[in-house]
Amino acid sequence: MADHAMYDAANLRKLPALKGLAPEAMGAFEALDKAALADGAIPRKYKELMALAVALTTQCPYCLEVHREAAKKAGATEQELAETVFVAVALRAGAALTHGTHLLP
């Protein structure tokens, strides 16, 4: 196997090949993704900010790039992006704190 960087934005160009190999599954994912992020009771900008907070928590570099661009396109400001970072920080810290209770008798 060739030596490729595990996380490289260029890998996103391989998505059409993946779709060609599993078109039904990829089509279902694309439909879900589109529906989940569409304007609804929650505006798209807020959904993109939520997606960023999740991506920061899961630490997915592809999601971070895709949803950062989408959030900016949806009108998110730098201040909103910064506050989103700290929502994710608080959740990760809170998870460590509450899981820490399992260490005590």
NUNUNU-26846 format. One line per 10 residues: number of its first residue (from 1); their letters; for each residue x, y, z of C-alpha. Coordinates in pm, whole numbers. Layout:
N
NUM) a) X:Y:Z | ...
// end
This chain:
105
1) madhamydaa) 0:0:0 | 130:343:-89 | 237:578:187 | -53:823:209 | -126:1065:488 | -413:930:695 | -578:1271:710 | -537:1466:391 | -802:1694:244 | -716:1543:-94
11) nlrklpalkg) -879:1220:28 | -1217:1391:-2 | -1172:1368:-380 | -1204:989:-338 | -1568:1015:-229 | -1703:973:-585 | -1510:644:-614 | -1661:527:-288 | -2005:626:-416 | -1940:428:-734
21) lapeamgafe) -1859:119:-529 | -2155:153:-290 | -2404:387:-458 | -2709:295:-253 | -2536:338:82 | -2365:661:-22 | -2690:798:-165 | -2864:723:163 | -2588:899:357 | -2604:1202:127
31) aldkaaladg) -2982:1224:168 | -2954:1199:548 | -2677:1459:561 | -2874:1699:341 | -3195:1655:543 | -3023:1681:880 | -2844:2006:793 | -3129:2176:605 | -3305:2480:745 | -3589:2373:971
41) aiprkykelm) -3696:2458:1325 | -3323:2513:1374 | -3162:2740:1113 | -2881:2595:902 | -2622:2827:1057 | -2694:2685:1402 | -2690:2330:1269 | -2348:2395:1115 | -2223:2535:1446 | -2356:2222:1620
51) alavalttqc) -2180:2010:1358 | -1858:2197:1434 | -1895:2137:1807 | -1945:1766:1740 | -1651:1761:1500 | -1433:1928:1761 | -1542:1666:2012 | -1487:1371:1776 | -1178:1545:1636 | -1262:1467:1274
61) pyclevhrea) -1039:1691:1059 | -1255:1641:750 | -1572:1740:937 | -1396:2041:1085 | -1299:2172:743 | -1629:2095:570 | -1847:2237:848 | -1625:2540:913 | -1670:2641:551 | -2043:2563:561
71) akkagateqe) -2089:2760:883 | -1912:3061:737 | -2120:3032:419 | -2434:3019:637 | -2331:3346:802 | -2143:3235:1114 | -1910:3501:1251 | -1561:3446:1393 | -1704:3516:1740 | -1970:3245:1690
81) laetvfvava) -1699:3002:1576 | -1492:3088:1883 | -1787:3038:2118 | -1858:2704:1948 | -1503:2597:2032 | -1568:2660:2399 | -1898:2474:2395 | -1702:2170:2274 | -1428:2235:2530 | -1681:2250:2812
91) lragaalthg) -1849:1926:2701 | -1520:1738:2674 | -1408:1868:3011 | -1744:1788:3166 | -1729:1436:3029 | -1385:1382:3183 | -1507:1525:3511 | -1820:1312:3535 | -1639:998:3417 | -1387:1072:3691
101) thllp) -1656:994:3944 | -1627:630:3838 | -1277:625:3986 | -1402:692:4336 | -1543:429:4569
// end
